Amino acid sequence: MNKIINFWNGRSAMNYGIDLLGLKKNSTILLPEIICDVAVKVFLNKKLRVKFYKLNSDFEPIWDEIDKLKSKNISAILMVHFFGYPQKHKKFLKFAKKKNIFLIEDNCHSLPIKLDNMRLGKIGHIGVDSPRKIIDGLYSGGRLFVNFNMKISHSKMKNFETNKKDFLKLKLKQNFRNIYKYYKFKGKRPKYESPYLYSDKDSDFTIKLIDKKSLEKISRINLKNEHIKRKNLYFKIDKFAKLNGMKPIFKMQRKLIPMYYVAKAKNHEHARNIFNWGWNNKIQIVSWPSFYKKHRLTDKFLNRWKKYICFPLNQEFPNINEKKI
């Protein structure tokens, strides 16, 4: 069975997907150590226990460490395609089969592109993506890919309804970009150096379906064109980043539709300078993620995280050029 259910955002899709899997309360789900607080809370709100597995500098699992994890009653492992760059899914499939657990796929930083005869979002027992994060002009959009046989009934769910504020904000962004940028970047920039910047800011985990306008726009997405746009911007940013002492974490590959170009700064102060430059030039260069506050982060881990810088690939950056800042 391959079925897609369109929700208002990724967490709503994940919320419903957990119900479909029937994960037992107090069972353990394995999550990567780098993950946003909202994703963690989706599982905690379902009365699941979470245990974090370590990642190497390429955002890949350290499988020897995972095999050593001592935890009873593991029910699932989460595979995250960080920033839209696919994980080596065969290792996850092998691990899930070996442990007889569910594989949950998080593709919220990309779209369902096809790689190695597999389509992202359709590799795990369930998969989730979030087009509203990737595509400008969407009010809502988070999809659940159900990749196993299961009876599904969601006729009682309500559709997401846009409010006047959302409507005006989107219209301003679409038709008056300069005015939108002026207000967006007015004032002091967010503290991207904080690992808990947006923690506890979003606690809405209601399950709602997508609005009709967003659904229509998603149906018209041209994956090839989205790849070309992001590829061209990726290499433009790549030149800028390297010229300014940053090292890319991921390579742009054929067909990819990543959410971010991710670079590594020399140190924390170097990253701070890049954030400042971006804000001053109305470019939303950010850190990711905002961690769950009860997730203990070691000094070594934090020092590594503070060097990561993310350039969004769904924006236009006329101020990025081949010169030092």
PLY file of the C-alpha trace (Angstrom):
ply
format ascii 1.0
element vertex 325
property float x
property float y
property float z
element edge 324
property int vertex1
property int vertex2
end_header
0.00 0.00 0.00
1.20 3.49 -0.87
-1.07 6.26 0.32
-0.46 9.98 0.83
-2.48 12.01 3.34
-2.11 15.80 3.16
-1.94 17.60 6.51
-1.36 21.23 7.49
2.26 20.64 8.57
4.87 17.95 9.09
4.29 17.48 12.81
0.57 16.93 12.21
1.47 14.26 9.66
3.95 12.62 12.04
1.40 12.77 14.86
-1.13 10.83 12.81
1.52 8.45 11.45
2.49 7.38 14.98
-1.14 6.49 15.61
-1.20 4.35 12.47
1.91 2.46 13.52
0.30 1.71 16.87
3.50 2.31 18.85
3.02 1.17 22.43
3.07 3.78 25.17
6.40 3.94 27.04
8.18 2.11 24.23
11.43 3.71 23.03
12.07 5.46 19.73
15.62 6.16 18.58
16.14 9.76 17.43
19.28 11.45 16.02
21.07 13.71 18.49
20.65 16.67 16.12
16.92 17.28 15.85
14.53 20.15 16.60
12.53 20.31 19.81
9.15 20.17 18.00
9.99 16.77 16.50
10.98 15.42 19.92
7.77 16.69 21.49
5.61 14.94 18.90
6.86 11.61 20.24
6.82 12.63 23.89
3.21 13.79 23.54
2.38 10.27 22.40
3.80 8.93 25.68
6.85 7.46 23.97
10.36 7.43 25.41
13.16 8.90 23.29
16.78 7.88 23.14
19.28 9.80 21.04
21.83 8.18 18.74
25.09 9.89 17.79
25.98 11.35 14.40
29.37 11.91 12.79
30.48 15.21 11.24
28.65 14.29 8.00
25.35 13.91 9.87
25.43 10.13 9.42
24.68 7.69 12.26
27.61 6.12 14.10
26.27 2.59 13.74
28.76 1.01 16.14
27.41 3.31 18.85
23.79 2.53 17.97
24.41 -1.20 18.26
25.74 -0.61 21.78
22.66 1.28 22.95
21.09 -0.55 25.85
17.40 0.09 25.86
14.55 -2.34 26.25
11.35 -2.15 24.31
12.61 -0.21 21.24
9.74 0.19 18.80
11.11 2.46 16.03
14.06 4.43 14.68
13.80 7.82 12.97
15.82 8.44 9.79
16.23 12.15 8.99
17.35 13.40 5.59
19.14 16.38 7.11
18.69 19.65 5.20
17.41 17.66 2.21
20.51 15.51 1.66
19.51 11.80 1.72
20.76 9.35 4.31
22.21 5.96 3.35
18.84 4.31 3.73
19.97 0.71 3.20
21.71 0.70 6.59
18.54 1.96 8.28
16.42 -0.68 6.54
18.87 -3.39 7.57
18.89 -2.19 11.19
15.09 -1.96 11.40
14.71 -5.46 9.95
17.37 -6.88 12.29
15.69 -5.36 15.37
12.16 -6.00 14.06
11.18 -2.37 14.60
9.52 0.35 12.52
11.51 2.73 10.35
10.11 6.28 10.33
11.40 8.59 7.62
11.67 12.36 8.12
12.00 14.13 4.77
10.76 17.55 5.96
13.76 19.33 4.42
13.11 18.08 0.89
10.47 16.76 -1.51
9.84 13.15 -2.65
12.60 12.90 -5.25
13.63 9.53 -6.65
17.13 8.23 -5.88
18.49 4.70 -6.38
15.04 3.45 -7.43
13.64 4.65 -4.11
11.54 7.77 -3.57
12.21 9.85 -0.45
9.30 9.53 1.95
8.48 6.05 0.71
11.45 4.20 2.19
10.29 3.76 5.79
7.09 2.20 7.07
5.85 5.78 7.13
7.44 8.94 5.78
6.77 12.62 6.39
7.61 15.72 4.39
6.72 19.41 4.71
6.24 21.25 1.38
5.26 24.46 3.19
8.89 24.73 4.36
10.28 24.19 0.88
7.91 26.01 -1.44
7.13 29.72 -1.14
3.47 30.69 -1.25
1.97 27.80 0.71
-0.26 28.43 3.71
0.07 24.83 4.85
1.40 21.49 3.68
2.76 18.44 5.47
2.36 14.98 3.96
2.23 11.52 5.44
3.37 8.66 3.21
1.87 5.37 4.40
3.94 2.54 2.97
2.31 -0.51 4.55
-1.14 -2.03 4.59
-3.38 -0.21 7.02
-6.99 0.85 7.07
-7.15 4.63 7.18
-10.08 6.85 8.06
-9.57 10.57 8.44
-12.90 11.93 7.28
-13.59 13.55 10.69
-10.49 15.74 10.62
-10.84 19.46 10.04
-9.06 21.33 7.27
-6.48 23.95 8.14
-7.96 27.45 7.84
-5.78 30.48 7.13
-6.33 33.58 9.25
-6.18 37.17 8.03
-2.65 37.67 9.37
-1.30 34.67 7.43
-3.14 35.78 4.30
-1.78 39.36 4.41
1.74 38.18 5.24
1.80 35.86 2.24
0.38 38.49 -0.12
2.95 41.01 1.10
5.74 38.50 0.52
4.51 37.64 -2.98
3.69 41.13 -4.29
5.80 43.55 -2.25
9.05 41.72 -1.56
11.07 44.81 -0.66
8.47 45.95 1.89
8.25 42.42 3.30
12.02 42.25 3.69
12.13 45.65 5.34
9.74 44.61 8.09
11.13 41.09 8.39
14.68 42.28 9.03
13.79 45.39 11.00
15.24 45.47 14.50
17.59 43.07 16.26
18.28 39.71 14.64
17.31 36.46 16.38
20.04 34.93 18.53
21.05 32.16 16.15
23.97 31.33 18.46
21.50 29.93 20.99
20.80 26.18 20.76
17.36 26.77 22.30
16.32 29.82 20.24
12.83 28.62 19.30
12.35 25.95 21.96
8.87 25.91 23.50
7.68 28.59 21.02
5.37 26.21 19.17
3.12 23.79 21.03
0.26 23.25 18.58
0.10 19.52 17.84
-3.49 19.34 16.62
-4.11 17.13 13.61
-5.56 19.10 10.70
-5.72 18.54 6.96
-4.23 20.86 4.35
-6.11 23.86 2.93
-7.37 23.53 -0.66
-5.27 26.33 -2.17
-2.03 24.87 -0.87
-3.02 21.39 -2.03
-3.63 22.69 -5.55
-0.25 24.44 -5.62
1.58 21.32 -4.37
0.00 19.29 -7.18
1.63 21.65 -9.70
5.17 21.46 -8.28
7.75 20.64 -10.96
10.49 18.68 -9.18
12.97 19.14 -12.03
12.58 22.93 -12.00
12.89 23.03 -8.20
16.15 21.09 -8.43
17.57 23.43 -11.08
16.73 26.56 -9.07
18.34 25.18 -5.94
21.36 23.83 -7.81
22.11 27.22 -9.35
21.79 28.99 -5.99
23.79 26.27 -4.24
26.86 26.86 -6.42
26.49 30.62 -6.10
26.51 30.32 -2.30
29.30 27.74 -2.47
31.67 30.23 -4.08
30.74 32.88 -1.54
31.16 30.48 1.40
34.56 29.16 0.36
35.84 32.66 -0.35
34.85 33.59 3.21
36.48 30.67 4.98
33.51 28.30 5.27
33.54 24.62 4.33
30.50 22.90 2.79
29.09 19.91 4.68
27.12 18.37 1.79
27.55 18.20 -1.98
24.82 19.03 -4.45
23.89 15.86 -6.33
21.66 15.10 -9.27
17.93 15.61 -8.59
18.34 16.90 -5.01
15.94 19.56 -3.71
17.62 20.58 -0.43
16.22 23.17 1.93
19.62 24.55 2.90
23.19 24.98 1.81
25.06 23.99 4.98
28.55 25.23 5.78
30.96 24.97 8.68
32.54 28.14 10.06
36.05 28.31 11.50
34.74 28.98 15.00
31.84 30.49 16.94
32.94 34.09 16.32
33.27 33.44 12.59
29.72 32.04 12.54
28.45 35.10 14.46
29.97 37.40 11.82
28.25 35.48 9.04
24.88 35.69 10.83
25.36 39.45 11.28
26.29 39.94 7.64
23.26 37.97 6.49
20.85 39.92 8.69
22.30 43.27 7.61
21.92 42.27 3.96
18.39 40.90 4.43
19.49 37.29 3.92
18.11 34.86 6.50
21.25 32.87 7.27
20.35 30.70 10.27
21.44 27.98 12.65
19.59 24.66 12.99
18.06 23.11 14.99
16.56 24.62 18.12
17.07 21.75 20.55
14.69 20.26 23.09
15.59 21.93 26.39
15.79 18.71 28.40
18.19 17.18 25.87
21.59 17.39 27.58
24.20 18.85 25.22
27.88 18.41 26.07
30.35 21.27 25.59
32.10 19.28 22.87
28.83 18.75 21.01
27.80 22.42 21.38
31.16 23.67 20.09
30.64 21.53 17.01
27.04 22.70 16.53
27.94 26.39 16.86
30.00 26.22 13.66
27.10 25.10 11.43
25.57 27.78 9.21
22.50 27.31 6.97
21.69 29.30 3.83
18.07 28.75 2.70
17.77 27.63 -0.92
14.21 28.86 -1.51
15.12 32.57 -1.49
16.80 35.00 -3.86
20.15 36.36 -2.66
21.09 39.31 -4.90
23.63 40.51 -2.32
25.66 37.30 -2.37
28.58 37.63 -4.75
32.14 36.49 -5.17
33.82 38.77 -2.67
34.98 38.67 0.92
32.89 40.28 3.61
0 1
1 2
2 3
3 4
4 5
5 6
6 7
7 8
8 9
9 10
10 11
11 12
12 13
13 14
14 15
15 16
16 17
17 18
18 19
19 20
20 21
21 22
22 23
23 24
24 25
25 26
26 27
27 28
28 29
29 30
30 31
31 32
32 33
33 34
34 35
35 36
36 37
37 38
38 39
39 40
40 41
41 42
42 43
43 44
44 45
45 46
46 47
47 48
48 49
49 50
50 51
51 52
52 53
53 54
54 55
55 56
56 57
57 58
58 59
59 60
60 61
61 62
62 63
63 64
64 65
65 66
66 67
67 68
68 69
69 70
70 71
71 72
72 73
73 74
74 75
75 76
76 77
77 78
78 79
79 80
80 81
81 82
82 83
83 84
84 85
85 86
86 87
87 88
88 89
89 90
90 91
91 92
92 93
93 94
94 95
95 96
96 97
97 98
98 99
99 100
100 101
101 102
102 103
103 104
104 105
105 106
106 107
107 108
108 109
109 110
110 111
111 112
112 113
113 114
114 115
115 116
116 117
117 118
118 119
119 120
120 121
121 122
122 123
123 124
124 125
125 126
126 127
127 128
128 129
129 130
130 131
131 132
132 133
133 134
134 135
135 136
136 137
137 138
138 139
139 140
140 141
141 142
142 143
143 144
144 145
145 146
146 147
147 148
148 149
149 150
150 151
151 152
152 153
153 154
154 155
155 156
156 157
157 158
158 159
159 160
160 161
161 162
162 163
163 164
164 165
165 166
166 167
167 168
168 169
169 170
170 171
171 172
172 173
173 174
174 175
175 176
176 177
177 178
178 179
179 180
180 181
181 182
182 183
183 184
184 185
185 186
186 187
187 188
188 189
189 190
190 191
191 192
192 193
193 194
194 195
195 196
196 197
197 198
198 199
199 200
200 201
201 202
202 203
203 204
204 205
205 206
206 207
207 208
208 209
209 210
210 211
211 212
212 213
213 214
214 215
215 216
216 217
217 218
218 219
219 220
220 221
221 222
222 223
223 224
224 225
225 226
226 227
227 228
228 229
229 230
230 231
231 232
232 233
233 234
234 235
235 236
236 237
237 238
238 239
239 240
240 241
241 242
242 243
243 244
244 245
245 246
246 247
247 248
248 249
249 250
250 251
251 252
252 253
253 254
254 255
255 256
256 257
257 258
258 259
259 260
260 261
261 262
262 263
263 264
264 265
265 266
266 267
267 268
268 269
269 270
270 271
271 272
272 273
273 274
274 275
275 276
276 277
277 278
278 279
279 280
280 281
281 282
282 283
283 284
284 285
285 286
286 287
287 288
288 289
289 290
290 291
291 292
292 293
293 294
294 295
295 296
296 297
297 298
298 299
299 300
300 301
301 302
302 303
303 304
304 305
305 306
306 307
307 308
308 309
309 310
310 311
311 312
312 313
313 314
314 315
315 316
316 317
317 318
318 319
319 320
320 321
321 322
322 323
323 324
